[in-house]
Amino acid sequence: MSNVVKFPSPPIRPNLANCRKALELCEGNPQHLLFVAFNGLQLVFNRAPTTGGDPEQATVDRLAIAFFALAELLGVPEVPEALL
């Protein structure tokens, strides 16, 4: 059995301000960044409910936060935002 996340139409862009705030809380700590990346993916995979707002936007933001956290761990924090 697989979980399929449907791509929204029109595409939803991540809220970059909120994504940056989430990463600032990590203060560059590799353990915190890895924790945030892992949990961001887990929340999407398990389709965790949101407490308010658009669930599709929350999914996109969670994926973006995980992507940005991994990029910071790899030492290329400016590249992911350029791809968006």
N, C-alpha and C positions, 0 to 999 in steps of 0.2 A: 504494500500500500504506500502511496506517496502523497505528499502534501503539495498541491500546486497553487502558487500564488498568481492570480490573474493580473496581467498588466493593465493598469487603468487607462481609460481613453477619455479625454486627452491625458497625456502624461502628467504626472504629479512630480513637481520638483521638491527636493528636501528643503526644509526651513533651515538655511545655513546658520542663522544666528543661534537657534536653539542647539544645533549640532555642535557649534563652537563652544557654547556654554557647557555642554555635557563633557567635552574633552578638557576644558579648562579645569574642571573639578579634579581631573586626574593629575594635574601638575607635572606632566611628563613622566610620571612613575610607570615603568614598564608593566609591573604587576597590575596596576589599576587599569591601564590601557587594555591589557589582555582580558581582564575581567569585564570591562565595558564591551569589548568586541564580542566576547563569547555570549554574554547575556543579551546583547542586542539581537544576535542571531537566534538565540533560544526563544526570545519573545516573539519573533516573527514565525519561527518554526512551529511553536506551540499555539500560535494565534491568540496570544494573550489579549484580553479585552482592554480597552482604554477607558479611562474614567470620564472622559469628555472629549469633544472634538470629533474630527473625522478619522475613523479607523484606518482608512487607506493612507491618509497623510501620516499617521502614526507609524504605519508599516514602513513607508518610504523613509521617514526620519530615523527609525531604528536601524534599518539597513545602512543608511548613510553614516550614522554614528559608528557602527561596527567597521565600515570601510575606512573611515577617517582614522579611527583608533589604530587599525592595522597599518595604515600608511605611516602614521607617526612612529609606530614601533619599528618600521623598516627604514625610517629616516627620510621619507619623502612626503612630508605633510602638505606641501603646496600642490602636488600633482593631482590628487583626487578632485579638488575643487575646480581645477582647470578642465577636467574631463566632463564636468557638469555644464 
